[in-house]
Amino acid sequence: VIDNVPLVAAAMGMYDLSIIPTDSQFWDLIAFCAGTGGSLLVIGSASGIAFMGMENISFLWYLKKIAPGAAMGYVAGIITLLVQTKLGF
């Protein structure tokens, strides 16, 4: 499993920081996607694994009951970031 910190570091290595500065909206989107996307699946974070163990739930239960709402929230967050960018926030 690849953690979100190495993914962001890899993205920073892929793009020229003189062309896309670190304070641009592009990096806001990368940070949102890496931080939230990695936790979208319960197995994407240590807290998710702990939750599965403590509550004795299966991965399939999570996919059926929780993942659809989490995915909608993820998409809503991306849309919000894009709208904020268009409005100049």
mmCIF file of the C-alpha atoms, coordinates in Angstrom:
data_MODEL
# 
_entry.id   MODEL 
# 
loop_
_atom_site.group_PDB 
_atom_site.id 
_atom_site.type_symbol 
_atom_site.label_atom_id 
_atom_site.label_alt_id 
_atom_site.label_comp_id 
_atom_site.label_asym_id 
_atom_site.label_entity_id 
_atom_site.label_seq_id 
_atom_site.pdbx_PDB_ins_code 
_atom_site.Cartn_x 
_atom_site.Cartn_y 
_atom_site.Cartn_z 
_atom_site.occupancy 
_atom_site.B_iso_or_equiv 
_atom_site.pdbx_formal_charge 
_atom_site.auth_seq_id 
_atom_site.auth_comp_id 
_atom_site.auth_asym_id 
_atom_site.auth_atom_id 
_atom_site.pdbx_PDB_model_num 
ATOM 1  C CA . VAL A 1 1  ? 0.000   0.000  0.000   1.00 0.00 ? 1  VAL A CA 1 
ATOM 2  C CA . ILE A 1 2  ? 1.348   3.415  -0.951  1.00 0.00 ? 2  ILE A CA 1 
ATOM 3  C CA . ASP A 1 3  ? 0.938   6.135  1.647   1.00 0.00 ? 3  ASP A CA 1 
ATOM 4  C CA . ASN A 1 4  ? -0.276  9.633  0.730   1.00 0.00 ? 4  ASN A CA 1 
ATOM 5  C CA . VAL A 1 5  ? 2.986   11.399 1.689   1.00 0.00 ? 5  VAL A CA 1 
ATOM 6  C CA . PRO A 1 6  ? 5.124   9.550  -0.895  1.00 0.00 ? 6  PRO A CA 1 
ATOM 7  C CA . LEU A 1 7  ? 2.391   10.132 -3.490  1.00 0.00 ? 7  LEU A CA 1 
ATOM 8  C CA . VAL A 1 8  ? 2.514   13.892 -2.936  1.00 0.00 ? 8  VAL A CA 1 
ATOM 9  C CA . ALA A 1 9  ? 6.318   13.820 -2.979  1.00 0.00 ? 9  ALA A CA 1 
ATOM 10 C CA . ALA A 1 10 ? 6.216   11.917 -6.274  1.00 0.00 ? 10 ALA A CA 1 
ATOM 11 C CA . ALA A 1 11 ? 3.770   14.465 -7.707  1.00 0.00 ? 11 ALA A CA 1 
ATOM 12 C CA . MET A 1 12 ? 6.087   17.288 -6.660  1.00 0.00 ? 12 MET A CA 1 
ATOM 13 C CA . GLY A 1 13 ? 8.890   15.523 -8.518  1.00 0.00 ? 13 GLY A CA 1 
ATOM 14 C CA . MET A 1 14 ? 6.751   15.160 -11.650 1.00 0.00 ? 14 MET A CA 1 
ATOM 15 C CA . TYR A 1 15 ? 5.906   18.842 -12.029 1.00 0.00 ? 15 TYR A CA 1 
ATOM 16 C CA . ASP A 1 16 ? 8.280   21.766 -12.380 1.00 0.00 ? 16 ASP A CA 1 
ATOM 17 C CA . LEU A 1 17 ? 7.717   23.897 -9.271  1.00 0.00 ? 17 LEU A CA 1 
ATOM 18 C CA . SER A 1 18 ? 8.831   27.017 -11.141 1.00 0.00 ? 18 SER A CA 1 
ATOM 19 C CA . ILE A 1 19 ? 5.903   26.562 -13.550 1.00 0.00 ? 19 ILE A CA 1 
ATOM 20 C CA . ILE A 1 20 ? 3.356   25.331 -10.989 1.00 0.00 ? 20 ILE A CA 1 
ATOM 21 C CA . PRO A 1 21 ? 4.323   27.043 -7.703  1.00 0.00 ? 21 PRO A CA 1 
ATOM 22 C CA . THR A 1 22 ? 3.535   25.301 -4.447  1.00 0.00 ? 22 THR A CA 1 
ATOM 23 C CA . ASP A 1 23 ? 0.878   27.872 -3.538  1.00 0.00 ? 23 ASP A CA 1 
ATOM 24 C CA . SER A 1 24 ? -1.233  27.251 -6.659  1.00 0.00 ? 24 SER A CA 1 
ATOM 25 C CA . GLN A 1 25 ? -4.694  25.690 -6.620  1.00 0.00 ? 25 GLN A CA 1 
ATOM 26 C CA . PHE A 1 26 ? -3.270  22.640 -8.381  1.00 0.00 ? 26 PHE A CA 1 
ATOM 27 C CA . TRP A 1 27 ? -1.461  21.635 -5.189  1.00 0.00 ? 27 TRP A CA 1 
ATOM 28 C CA . ASP A 1 28 ? -4.618  22.199 -3.151  1.00 0.00 ? 28 ASP A CA 1 
ATOM 29 C CA . LEU A 1 29 ? -6.310  19.611 -5.350  1.00 0.00 ? 29 LEU A CA 1 
ATOM 30 C CA . ILE A 1 30 ? -3.342  17.214 -5.097  1.00 0.00 ? 30 ILE A CA 1 
ATOM 31 C CA . ALA A 1 31 ? -3.365  17.540 -1.289  1.00 0.00 ? 31 ALA A CA 1 
ATOM 32 C CA . PHE A 1 32 ? -7.129  16.970 -1.125  1.00 0.00 ? 32 PHE A CA 1 
ATOM 33 C CA . CYS A 1 33 ? -6.978  13.936 -3.408  1.00 0.00 ? 33 CYS A CA 1 
ATOM 34 C CA . ALA A 1 34 ? -4.013  12.367 -1.612  1.00 0.00 ? 34 ALA A CA 1 
ATOM 35 C CA . GLY A 1 35 ? -5.298  13.052 1.896   1.00 0.00 ? 35 GLY A CA 1 
ATOM 36 C CA . THR A 1 36 ? -8.925  12.157 1.339   1.00 0.00 ? 36 THR A CA 1 
ATOM 37 C CA . GLY A 1 37 ? -8.614  9.634  -1.451  1.00 0.00 ? 37 GLY A CA 1 
ATOM 38 C CA . GLY A 1 38 ? -6.258  7.473  0.546   1.00 0.00 ? 38 GLY A CA 1 
ATOM 39 C CA . SER A 1 39 ? -8.842  7.185  3.284   1.00 0.00 ? 39 SER A CA 1 
ATOM 40 C CA . LEU A 1 40 ? -11.793 6.650  0.954   1.00 0.00 ? 40 LEU A CA 1 
ATOM 41 C CA . LEU A 1 41 ? -11.416 2.919  1.387   1.00 0.00 ? 41 LEU A CA 1 
ATOM 42 C CA . VAL A 1 42 ? -11.336 1.640  4.935   1.00 0.00 ? 42 VAL A CA 1 
ATOM 43 C CA . ILE A 1 43 ? -8.086  -0.210 4.220   1.00 0.00 ? 43 ILE A CA 1 
ATOM 44 C CA . GLY A 1 44 ? -6.438  3.025  3.038   1.00 0.00 ? 44 GLY A CA 1 
ATOM 45 C CA . SER A 1 45 ? -5.527  4.197  6.516   1.00 0.00 ? 45 SER A CA 1 
ATOM 46 C CA . ALA A 1 46 ? -4.348  2.811  9.827   1.00 0.00 ? 46 ALA A CA 1 
ATOM 47 C CA . SER A 1 47 ? -7.456  4.178  11.518  1.00 0.00 ? 47 SER A CA 1 
ATOM 48 C CA . GLY A 1 48 ? -9.612  2.310  8.998   1.00 0.00 ? 48 GLY A CA 1 
ATOM 49 C CA . ILE A 1 49 ? -7.860  -0.951 9.766   1.00 0.00 ? 49 ILE A CA 1 
ATOM 50 C CA . ALA A 1 50 ? -8.292  -0.310 13.503  1.00 0.00 ? 50 ALA A CA 1 
ATOM 51 C CA . PHE A 1 51 ? -11.989 0.485  12.927  1.00 0.00 ? 51 PHE A CA 1 
ATOM 52 C CA . MET A 1 52 ? -12.490 -2.813 11.104  1.00 0.00 ? 52 MET A CA 1 
ATOM 53 C CA . GLY A 1 53 ? -10.865 -4.709 13.949  1.00 0.00 ? 53 GLY A CA 1 
ATOM 54 C CA . MET A 1 54 ? -12.654 -2.889 16.771  1.00 0.00 ? 54 MET A CA 1 
ATOM 55 C CA . GLU A 1 55 ? -16.110 -3.041 15.189  1.00 0.00 ? 55 GLU A CA 1 
ATOM 56 C CA . ASN A 1 56 ? -15.578 -6.479 13.640  1.00 0.00 ? 56 ASN A CA 1 
ATOM 57 C CA . ILE A 1 57 ? -16.741 -5.427 10.191  1.00 0.00 ? 57 ILE A CA 1 
ATOM 58 C CA . SER A 1 58 ? -15.701 -6.851 6.841   1.00 0.00 ? 58 SER A CA 1 
ATOM 59 C CA . PHE A 1 59 ? -14.338 -4.988 3.869   1.00 0.00 ? 59 PHE A CA 1 
ATOM 60 C CA . LEU A 1 60 ? -17.400 -5.965 1.803   1.00 0.00 ? 60 LEU A CA 1 
ATOM 61 C CA . TRP A 1 61 ? -19.736 -4.550 4.482   1.00 0.00 ? 61 TRP A CA 1 
ATOM 62 C CA . TYR A 1 62 ? -17.816 -1.286 4.335   1.00 0.00 ? 62 TYR A CA 1 
ATOM 63 C CA . LEU A 1 63 ? -18.021 -1.212 0.529   1.00 0.00 ? 63 LEU A CA 1 
ATOM 64 C CA . LYS A 1 64 ? -21.792 -1.720 0.612   1.00 0.00 ? 64 LYS A CA 1 
ATOM 65 C CA . LYS A 1 65 ? -22.730 0.512  3.547   1.00 0.00 ? 65 LYS A CA 1 
ATOM 66 C CA . ILE A 1 66 ? -20.135 3.285  3.848   1.00 0.00 ? 66 ILE A CA 1 
ATOM 67 C CA . ALA A 1 67 ? -18.127 3.623  0.626   1.00 0.00 ? 67 ALA A CA 1 
ATOM 68 C CA . PRO A 1 68 ? -20.955 5.101  -1.509  1.00 0.00 ? 68 PRO A CA 1 
ATOM 69 C CA . GLY A 1 69 ? -21.469 7.996  0.926   1.00 0.00 ? 69 GLY A CA 1 
ATOM 70 C CA . ALA A 1 70 ? -17.721 8.482  1.293   1.00 0.00 ? 70 ALA A CA 1 
ATOM 71 C CA . ALA A 1 71 ? -17.341 8.595  -2.496  1.00 0.00 ? 71 ALA A CA 1 
ATOM 72 C CA . MET A 1 72 ? -20.124 11.189 -2.789  1.00 0.00 ? 72 MET A CA 1 
ATOM 73 C CA . GLY A 1 73 ? -18.395 13.322 -0.164  1.00 0.00 ? 73 GLY A CA 1 
ATOM 74 C CA . TYR A 1 74 ? -15.094 12.968 -2.014  1.00 0.00 ? 74 TYR A CA 1 
ATOM 75 C CA . VAL A 1 75 ? -16.656 14.087 -5.309  1.00 0.00 ? 75 VAL A CA 1 
ATOM 76 C CA . ALA A 1 76 ? -18.463 16.952 -3.545  1.00 0.00 ? 76 ALA A CA 1 
ATOM 77 C CA . GLY A 1 77 ? -15.128 18.076 -2.080  1.00 0.00 ? 77 GLY A CA 1 
ATOM 78 C CA . ILE A 1 78 ? -13.459 18.098 -5.484  1.00 0.00 ? 78 ILE A CA 1 
ATOM 79 C CA . ILE A 1 79 ? -16.366 20.058 -6.961  1.00 0.00 ? 79 ILE A CA 1 
ATOM 80 C CA . THR A 1 80 ? -16.139 22.543 -4.080  1.00 0.00 ? 80 THR A CA 1 
ATOM 81 C CA . LEU A 1 81 ? -12.404 23.031 -4.662  1.00 0.00 ? 81 LEU A CA 1 
ATOM 82 C CA . LEU A 1 82 ? -12.982 23.602 -8.386  1.00 0.00 ? 82 LEU A CA 1 
ATOM 83 C CA . VAL A 1 83 ? -15.803 26.099 -7.721  1.00 0.00 ? 83 VAL A CA 1 
ATOM 84 C CA . GLN A 1 84 ? -13.622 27.967 -5.216  1.00 0.00 ? 84 GLN A CA 1 
ATOM 85 C CA . THR A 1 85 ? -10.858 28.134 -7.816  1.00 0.00 ? 85 THR A CA 1 
ATOM 86 C CA . LYS A 1 86 ? -13.244 29.530 -10.440 1.00 0.00 ? 86 LYS A CA 1 
ATOM 87 C CA . LEU A 1 87 ? -14.562 32.121 -7.958  1.00 0.00 ? 87 LEU A CA 1 
ATOM 88 C CA . GLY A 1 88 ? -11.032 33.171 -6.995  1.00 0.00 ? 88 GLY A CA 1 
ATOM 89 C CA . PHE A 1 89 ? -10.946 32.010 -3.383  1.00 0.00 ? 89 PHE A CA 1 
# 
